[in-house]
Amino acid sequence: MSESIASSLADAGILLAVGMSVVFTFLVILIFVIGLIEKFCQRFPGEEAAASVPARRAPANNEQISPQVVAAISAAVHQHRNSK
C-alpha cells in the first residue's frame, strides 16, 4: 500500500512540475509578444484615437436647441430617475 501512495505522490509531483512549467513558459512568451507589439506600435504609430472617432458637433450660435427638445429630454430624465 505504501508503494501505491509513493507512486501517486511521484505522479502528483511530476504533474505539478509540468503544469507550472507550462504556465511559466506561456507567461514568458506572452511578455515577449507584448514587448514586440509595443516596439511595433512605437515604430509605426497610427492615427490618434480622437481623430478616428467623429466628435460631437456643438450647435453653432445661430442654431438653437428647440425648447420642445429640452422639455422632452428633461421629462425623460425625470421619469427615469423616478422609476428607480
KEKOLPA-708944 format. One line per field, with one value per atom (N, C-alpha, C, O, CB): atom name; x, y, z. Coordinates in Angstrom, 2 decimals, padded with zeros to 5 digits. Glycine has a CB too. Layout:
N
atom <- [CA, ...] $
xx <- [X, ...] $
yy <- [Y, ...] $
zz <- [Z, ...] $
***
This chain:
84
atom <- [N, CA, C, O, CB, N, CA, C, O, CB, N, CA, C, O, CB, N, CA, C, O, CB, N, CA, C, O, CB, N, CA, C, O, CB, N, CA, C, O, CB, N, CA, C, O, CB, N, CA, C, O, CB, N, CA, C, O, CB, N, CA, C, O, CB, N, CA, C, O, CB, N, CA, C, O, CB, N, CA, C, O, CB, N, CA, C, O, CB, N, CA, C, O, CB, N, CA, C, O, CB, N, CA, C, O, CB, N, CA, C, O, CB, N, CA, C, O, CB, N, CA, C, O, CB, N, CA, C, O, CB, N, CA, C, O, CB, N, CA, C, O, CB, N, CA, C, O, CB, N, CA, C, O, CB, N, CA, C, O, CB, N, CA, C, O, CB, N, CA, C, O, CB, N, CA, C, O, CB, N, CA, C, O, CB, N, CA, C, O, CB, N, CA, C, O, CB, N, CA, C, O, CB, N, CA, C, O, CB, N, CA, C, O, CB, N, CA, C, O, CB, N, CA, C, O, CB, N, CA, C, O, CB, N, CA, C, O, CB, N, CA, C, O, CB, N, CA, C, O, CB, N, CA, C, O, CB, N, CA, C, O, CB, N, CA, C, O, CB, N, CA, C, O, CB, N, CA, C, O, CB, N, CA, C, O, CB, N, CA, C, O, CB, N, CA, C, O, CB, N, CA, C, O, CB, N, CA, C, O, CB, N, CA, C, O, CB, N, CA, C, O, CB, N, CA, C, O, CB, N, CA, C, O, CB, N, CA, C, O, CB, N, CA, C, O, CB, N, CA, C, O, CB, N, CA, C, O, CB, N, CA, C, O, CB, N, CA, C, O, CB, N, CA, C, O, CB, N, CA, C, O, CB, N, CA, C, O, CB, N, CA, C, O, CB, N, CA, C, O, CB, N, CA, C, O, CB, N, CA, C, O, CB, N, CA, C, O, CB, N, CA, C, O, CB, N, CA, C, O, CB, N, CA, C, O, CB, N, CA, C, O, CB, N, CA, C, O, CB, N, CA, C, O, CB, N, CA, C, O, CB, N, CA, C, O, CB, N, CA, C, O, CB, N, CA, C, O, CB, N, CA, C, O, CB, N, CA, C, O, CB, N, CA, C, O, CB, N, CA, C, O, CB] $
xx <- [000.81, 000.00, 000.86, 000.48, -000.93, 002.02, 002.88, 003.51, 003.82, 003.98, 003.69, 004.20, 003.18, 003.54, 004.54, 001.91, 000.85, 000.83, 000.68, -000.52, 000.98, 000.98, 002.21, 002.12, 000.92, 003.36, 004.59, 004.49, 004.94, 005.79, 003.90, 003.72, 002.77, 003.01, 003.19, 001.70, 000.74, 001.38, 001.14, -000.49, 002.18, 002.85, 003.87, 004.01, 003.55, 004.56, 005.52, 004.79, 005.24, 006.33, 003.66, 002.87, 002.35, 002.34, 001.70, 001.92, 001.42, 002.53, 002.30, 000.80, 003.73, 004.86, 005.24, 005.54, 006.06, 005.23, 005.55, 004.48, 004.80, 005.64, 003.22, 002.14, 002.24, 002.00, 000.78, 002.58, 002.77, 003.90, 003.75, 003.06, 005.01, 006.16, 005.84, 006.20, 007.38, 005.16, 004.81, 003.83, 003.98, 004.20, 002.83, 001.85, 002.47, 002.17, 000.75, 003.32, 003.96, 004.91, 005.04, 004.72, 005.57, 006.47, 005.68, 006.11, 007.26, 004.54, 003.71, 003.23, 003.29, 002.50, 002.76, 002.28, 003.43, 003.26, 001.63, 004.57, 005.72, 006.14, 006.41, 006.90, 006.20, 006.58, 005.57, 005.97, 006.69, 004.29, 003.26, 003.42, 003.32, 001.86, 003.67, 003.81, 005.05, 005.01, 003.87, 006.15, 007.36, 007.09, 007.49, 008.54, 006.42, 006.09, 005.16, 005.32, 005.44, 004.19, 003.25, 003.97, 003.68, 002.18, 004.89, 005.66, 006.50, 006.59, 006.57, 007.10, 007.90, 007.04, 007.44, 008.60, 005.87, 004.98, 004.47, 004.38, 003.79, 004.14, 003.69, 004.80, 004.53, 003.23, 006.05, 007.18, 007.33, 007.61, 008.46, 007.14, 007.21, 006.10, 006.32, 007.13, 004.91, 003.79, 004.07, 003.76, 002.46, 004.64, 004.97, 005.98, 005.81, 005.52, 007.02, 008.03, 007.42, 007.74, 009.21, 006.53, 005.87, 005.02, 005.03, 005.01, 004.27, 003.40, 004.19, 003.75, 002.47, 005.36, 006.19, 006.82, 007.00, 007.27, 007.16, 007.79, 006.79, 007.11, 008.51, 005.59, 004.56, 003.32, 002.33, 004.19, 003.38, 002.22, 001.05, 001.23, 002.57, -000.12, -001.33, -001.89, -001.28, -002.38, -003.08, -003.75, -004.16, -004.27, -004.99, -004.38, -004.84, -006.23, -007.02, -004.88, -006.50, -007.80, -008.91, -010.00, -007.84, -008.64, -009.66, -009.94, -011.06, -009.23, -008.95, -009.15, -010.00, -010.70, -007.81, -009.94, -010.70, -012.15, -013.00, -010.05, -012.45, -013.82, -014.41, -013.83, -013.88, -015.54, -016.12, -016.56, -017.23, -017.31, -016.17, -016.52, -017.95, -018.47, -015.54, -018.57, -019.92, -019.83, -018.93, -020.62, -020.77, -020.76, -021.68, -022.87, -021.21, -021.09, -021.89, -022.69, -022.23, -020.98, -023.88, -024.67, -024.00, -023.48, -026.09, -024.03, -023.45, -024.34, -025.44, -023.28, -023.85, -024.61, -025.96, -026.93, -023.81, -026.04, -027.30, -028.22, -029.39, -027.04, -027.73, -028.57, -028.92, -028.05, -027.85, -030.16, -030.61, -031.33, -032.01, -031.54, -031.18, -031.90, -033.33, -033.58, -031.24, -034.25, -035.65, -036.11, -035.70, -036.52, -036.94, -037.44, -038.21, -038.22, -038.35, -038.86, -039.58, -038.61, -038.92, -040.42, -037.45, -036.45, -035.90, -035.71, -035.30, -035.64, -035.14, -036.18, -035.83, -034.79, -037.44, -038.51, -038.64, -038.84, -039.85, -038.53, -038.65, -037.50, -037.70, -038.69, -036.30, -035.14, -035.27, -034.99, -033.82, -035.69, -035.86, -036.92, -036.73, -036.24, -038.02, -039.08, -038.60, -038.93, -040.31, -037.82, -037.30, -036.33, -036.36, -036.61, -035.47, -034.53, -035.27, -034.95, -033.51, -036.27, -037.05, -037.78, -037.79, -038.05, -038.39, -039.11, -038.16, -038.48, -039.86, -037.00, -036.01, -035.54, -035.42, -034.80, -035.27, -034.81, -035.90, -035.59, -034.35, -037.14, -038.23, -038.60, -039.23, -039.45, -038.24, -038.60, -037.72, -038.07, -038.51, -036.59, -035.68, -035.95, -035.27, -034.26] $
yy <- [-001.18, 000.00, 001.26, 002.26, -000.01, 001.22, 002.40, 002.67, 003.81, 002.21, 001.60, 001.81, 002.55, 003.36, 000.47, 002.29, 002.97, 004.45, 005.30, 002.32, 004.76, 006.16, 006.87, 008.01, 006.26, 006.22, 006.82, 007.07, 008.10, 005.92, 006.11, 006.26, 007.42, 008.20, 004.95, 007.51, 008.60, 009.96, 010.93, 008.40, 010.04, 011.29, 011.67, 012.84, 011.18, 010.67, 010.93, 011.44, 012.38, 009.66, 010.81, 011.26, 012.68, 013.48, 010.30, 012.98, 014.32, 015.36, 016.46, 014.35, 015.00, 015.92, 016.19, 017.33, 015.37, 015.14, 015.32, 016.19, 017.09, 013.94, 015.91, 016.71, 018.17, 019.07, 016.13, 018.40, 019.76, 020.47, 021.62, 019.73, 019.79, 020.40, 020.71, 021.77, 019.46, 019.79, 020.01, 021.18, 022.03, 018.72, 021.21, 022.29, 023.65, 024.61, 022.05, 023.73, 025.01, 025.43, 026.62, 024.94, 024.47, 024.78, 025.32, 026.27, 023.52, 024.71, 025.18, 026.60, 027.45, 024.23, 026.89, 028.23, 029.24, 030.32, 028.26, 028.90, 029.80, 030.09, 031.24, 029.20, 029.05, 029.23, 030.13, 031.01, 027.87, 029.91, 030.74, 032.20, 033.09, 030.23, 032.45, 033.84, 034.51, 035.69, 033.88, 033.76, 034.32, 034.68, 035.75, 033.31, 033.79, 034.07, 035.26, 036.11, 032.83, 035.35, 036.47, 037.80, 038.78, 036.28, 037.84, 039.06, 039.44, 040.61, 038.88, 038.45, 038.71, 039.27, 040.23, 037.42, 038.70, 039.17, 040.57, 041.40, 038.20, 040.86, 042.21, 043.22, 044.34, 042.26, 042.85, 043.73, 044.00, 045.12, 043.14, 042.94, 043.13, 044.05, 044.90, 041.78, 043.88, 044.73, 046.18, 047.10, 044.23, 046.38, 047.74, 048.39, 049.55, 047.71, 047.65, 048.20, 048.49, 049.50, 047.23, 047.60, 047.81, 049.07, 049.86, 046.60, 049.26, 050.43, 051.73, 052.78, 050.28, 051.66, 052.86, 053.19, 054.36, 052.67, 052.17, 052.41, 052.85, 053.69, 051.17, 052.30, 052.63, 053.16, 052.45, 051.38, 054.41, 054.94, 055.15, 055.57, 056.28, 054.85, 055.02, 056.40, 057.27, 053.95, 056.58, 057.86, 058.01, 057.03, 057.97, 059.23, 059.50, 058.87, 058.83, 061.03, 058.40, 057.78, 058.81, 058.49, 057.16, 060.03, 061.07, 061.43, 061.82, 062.31, 061.31, 061.66, 060.62, 060.95, 061.82, 059.37, 058.32, 058.28, 057.73, 056.97, 058.85, 058.87, 060.25, 061.26, 058.55, 060.29, 061.61, 062.30, 061.71, 061.47, 063.55, 064.33, 064.83, 065.04, 065.52, 065.01, 065.58, 067.05, 067.77, 065.41, 067.46, 068.85, 069.66, 069.37, 068.96, 070.66, 071.56, 072.49, 072.86, 072.38, 072.85, 073.76, 075.12, 075.67, 073.93, 075.64, 076.96, 078.02, 077.73, 077.24, 079.23, 080.31, 080.53, 080.86, 081.60, 080.35, 080.59, 079.37, 079.47, 080.95, 078.24, 077.05, 076.91, 076.65, 075.76, 077.07, 076.94, 075.60, 075.13, 078.12, 075.02, 073.79, 074.18, 075.08, 072.98, 073.49, 073.84, 073.60, 072.61, 073.05, 074.45, 074.26, 072.94, 072.36, 075.43, 072.48, 071.22, 070.05, 069.11, 071.00, 070.10, 069.05, 069.06, 068.01, 069.22, 070.25, 070.37, 069.83, 069.13, 071.84, 070.16, 069.69, 068.17, 067.52, 070.35, 067.60, 066.15, 065.43, 064.40, 065.78, 065.96, 065.34, 065.46, 064.50, 066.00, 066.61, 066.80, 065.86, 065.28, 068.25, 065.69, 064.78, 063.34, 062.58, 064.91, 062.95, 061.58, 061.31, 060.24, 061.31, 062.27, 062.11, 062.05, 061.23, 063.26, 062.91, 062.92, 061.59, 061.04, 064.08, 061.09, 059.82, 058.67, 057.78, 059.54, 058.69, 057.62, 057.63, 056.58, 057.77, 058.81, 058.90, 058.48, 057.89, 060.34, 058.77, 058.41, 056.94, 056.39, 059.26, 056.29, 054.86, 053.96, 052.80, 054.45, 054.44, 053.59, 053.68, 053.02, 053.96] $
zz <- [000.00, 000.00, 000.00, -000.61, 001.18, 000.68, 000.71, -000.66, -000.99, 001.76, -001.46, -002.82, -003.67, -004.52, -003.49, -003.43, -004.17, -003.82, -004.70, -003.86, -002.53, -002.11, -002.65, -003.11, -000.57, -002.60, -003.11, -004.61, -005.10, -002.80, -005.32, -006.77, -007.07, -008.00, -007.38, -006.30, -006.50, -006.21, -006.94, -005.62, -005.14, -004.83, -005.91, -006.26, -003.48, -006.44, -007.52, -008.77, -009.42, -007.85, -009.09, -010.24, -010.03, -010.95, -010.50, -008.80, -008.50, -008.61, -009.10, -007.09, -008.15, -008.25, -009.69, -010.06, -007.50, -010.51, -011.94, -012.60, -013.37, -012.66, -012.29, -012.86, -012.43, -013.23, -012.45, -011.18, -010.66, -011.41, -011.82, -009.15, -011.58, -012.27, -013.73, -014.24, -012.20, -014.40, -015.81, -015.93, -016.80, -016.43, -015.05, -015.10, -014.85, -015.56, -014.10, -013.84, -013.55, -014.67, -014.96, -012.22, -015.28, -016.40, -017.60, -018.26, -016.82, -017.87, -018.99, -018.74, -019.63, -019.22, -017.54, -017.22, -017.29, -017.84, -015.82, -016.73, -016.76, -018.20, -018.56, -015.98, -019.03, -020.44, -021.15, -021.92, -021.15, -020.92, -021.54, -021.14, -021.99, -021.16, -019.86, -019.40, -019.99, -020.32, -017.89, -020.12, -020.73, -022.18, -022.65, -020.62, -022.90, -024.31, -024.40, -025.29, -024.98, -023.50, -023.50, -023.28, -023.97, -022.43, -022.33, -022.07, -023.30, -023.65, -020.84, -023.94, -025.13, -026.26, -026.93, -025.59, -026.48, -027.55, -027.25, -028.16, -027.73, -026.01, -025.65, -025.89, -026.34, -024.18, -025.59, -025.88, -027.37, -027.78, -025.34, -028.18, -029.64, -030.14, -031.00, -030.35, -029.60, -030.01, -029.61, -030.37, -029.38, -028.44, -028.00, -028.94, -029.32, -026.58, -029.32, -030.24, -031.60, -032.23, -030.39, -032.07, -033.35, -033.31, -034.26, -033.72, -032.22, -032.12, -031.99, -032.46, -030.92, -031.36, -031.27, -032.61, -032.95, -030.20, -033.36, -034.66, -035.71, -036.55, -035.12, -035.68, -036.65, -035.93, -035.78, -037.51, -035.48, -034.75, -035.71, -036.85, -034.04, -035.23, -036.03, -035.83, -035.21, -035.68, -036.36, -036.19, -034.73, -033.99, -037.12, -034.34, -032.99, -032.82, -033.76, -032.69, -031.64, -031.38, -031.53, -032.01, -029.98, -031.12, -031.22, -032.68, -033.01, -030.44, -033.54, -034.94, -035.66, -036.61, -035.66, -035.22, -035.90, -035.44, -036.14, -035.66, -034.27, -033.77, -034.06, -033.66, -032.24, -034.75, -035.04, -033.75, -032.90, -036.01, -033.63, -032.44, -032.55, -033.64, -032.25, -031.39, -031.41, -031.79, -031.36, -030.04, -032.58, -033.03, -032.13, -031.99, -034.52, -031.53, -030.69, -031.60, -032.67, -029.72, -031.16, -032.01, -032.13, -031.16, -031.45, -033.32, -033.57, -032.92, -032.44, -035.10, -032.92, -032.28, -032.93, -032.26, -032.31, -034.25, -034.93, -034.85, -035.22, -036.38, -034.38, -034.21, -032.74, -031.91, -034.74, -032.41, -031.03, -030.87, -031.79, -030.63, -029.71, -029.43, -029.09, -028.29, -028.26, -029.72, -029.55, -028.10, -027.49, -030.53, -027.58, -026.19, -026.03, -024.95, -025.79, -027.10, -027.03, -026.81, -026.08, -028.30, -027.46, -027.30, -025.88, -025.27, -028.32, -025.36, -023.99, -023.01, -022.06, -023.66, -023.23, -022.35, -022.43, -021.40, -022.72, -023.62, -023.77, -023.08, -022.44, -025.25, -023.21, -022.56, -021.05, -020.33, -023.04, -020.57, -019.13, -018.57, -017.50, -018.82, -019.29, -018.83, -018.82, -017.90, -019.73, -019.82, -019.87, -018.73, -018.13, -021.20, -018.43, -017.32, -016.00, -015.14, -017.30, -015.83, -014.61, -014.42, -013.32, -014.63, -015.47, -015.40, -015.10, -014.31, -016.70, -015.71, -015.46, -014.01, -013.38, -016.41, -013.48, -012.09, -011.11, -010.08, -011.78, -011.41, -010.51, -010.62, -009.71, -010.80, -011.70, -011.86, -011.03, -010.80, -013.32, -010.57, -009.79, -008.34, -007.55, -010.04] $
***
